Amino acid sequence: MVQPANIADWFGIKDKVALVVGGGYGMGEATANRLAQVGCDLVVADIIPERAERVASDIRAMGRRAHAAIADMCDREAGAAALEKAEADLGGIDLMVSIVGQAAWVSFLDTDEETWALDQSRNLDCFRRCAQWVGKSLRRREAKGAMVAIASADGIQGAPMHAAYGAAKAGTIHLVKTIAMELGPYGIRANAIAPGTVATTRAMEGSSHAARDARARDMGVPLGRACTMDEIADAALFLVSDMSRYITGVTLPVDGGWLEARTDIKNFLPTPGEAWVKT
Ligand SMILES: NC(=O)c1ccc[n+]([C@@H]2O[C@H](COP(=O)([O-])OP(=O)(O)OC[C@H]3O[C@@H](n4cnc5c(N)ncnc54)[C@H](O)[C@@H]3O)[C@@H](O)[C@H]2O)c1
């Protein structure tokens, strides 16, 4: 058996072209950096030009090729034009992580047409369009590949005040299964990640890590803290890489155990620093 000289070789995606949709900030930026660290070239797609350019420039400084694809990736034509330019620059896209999302905070009865449509567009449709584009590109080239959608724990369990968002993420989780079935025979995998509560750059703008961790404890997250962006990036790396080569159609919760926890878990959680065993 060949022994990889370098740990990055274990991932088996060196020199692959990876697209991160929403790669200019937050968990998208963390994911783009992580994929570059294991030897991918990156298409950093973002609606905000400075963000895409900054992350692409950081990746070039790491010695990898990078293309800033500046477009509203939820818009069919603009997204397709940006991806065509990216492939002309870097070559065919092999891997994709789709991060763009949006969540209205409104009760089901107050969810109007516009709110519903926006959450479907930014979550389910954006992933669907990018996955169709990348899937067709892979098939044209008869290439193998992998896609990952960032869904949400709200797409798995009922989500009060997130009716439109939860339905869109549930749709994303279902779509991933269908893509996995239809494209599996061609060596193209599709999986999703369901984060619980993440300390993203955006969440930190009006808050702090400590507050996000306290919220996680309040929610009853067994690991007692919020997820970091690097932890989402690590899960995305696993799911696009050869480390998960026999895994397709699944949704991986990255939620500190929240979805599996019993509802009265808070009664059993120690406060930080406190011993588990009470005497
Ligand atoms: N923060 C959490 O606790 C949490 C929990 C579960 C799931 N999620 C999911 O994580 C994802 C968001 O992660 P984040 O908060 O790090 O990202 P974010 O909202 O900060 O956005 C990431 C990047 O996407 C870009 N973007 C937004 N709309 C775009 C568009 N139409 N076209 C191209 N680029 C666009 C933004 O400019 C930004 O640079 C979403 O899918 C969200 O549903 C988040």
The ligand as a Gaussian input file, in Angstrom:
#p B3LYP/6-31G(d) Opt

LIG

0 1
 N      -25.019000      30.620000      11.845000
 C      -25.645000      29.542000      12.251000
 O      -25.798000      29.298000      13.454000
 C      -26.180000      28.557000      11.236000
 C      -26.852000      27.427000      11.688000
 C      -27.310000      26.506000      10.757000
 C      -27.100000      26.728000       9.411000
 N      -26.457000      27.860000       8.990000
 C      -26.278000      28.049000       7.553000
 O      -24.949000      28.480000       7.292000
 C      -24.948000      29.281000       6.098000
 C      -24.464000      30.709000       6.356000
 O      -23.221000      30.753000       6.930000
 P      -22.576000      32.155000       7.312000
 O      -23.456000      32.858000       8.329000
 O      -21.160000      31.916000       7.636000
 O      -22.682000      32.911000       5.928000
 P      -23.022000      34.445000       5.577000
 O      -24.496000      34.645000       5.673000
 O      -22.146000      35.335000       6.340000
 O      -22.694000      34.454000       4.037000
 C      -21.511000      33.896000       3.502000
 C      -21.179000      34.653000       2.245000
 O      -22.207000      34.441000       1.266000
 C      -22.332000      35.635000       0.503000
 N      -23.630000      35.653000      -0.171000
 C      -24.843000      35.923000       0.367000
 N      -25.799000      35.870000      -0.587000
 C      -25.161000      35.555000      -1.745000
 C      -25.594000      35.362000      -3.074000
 N      -26.875000      35.481000      -3.393000
 N      -24.680000      35.051000      -4.014000
 C      -23.364000      34.933000      -3.701000
 N      -22.896000      35.119000      -2.447000
 C      -23.786000      35.416000      -1.481000
 C      -22.162000      36.733000       1.530000
 O      -21.755000      37.951000       0.899000
 C      -21.082000      36.176000       2.451000
 O      -19.799000      36.626000       2.053000
 C      -26.379000      29.384000       5.648000
 O      -26.678000      28.429000       4.672000
 C      -27.134000      29.134000       6.945000
 O      -28.455000      28.729000       6.709000
 C      -25.995000      28.778000       9.879000

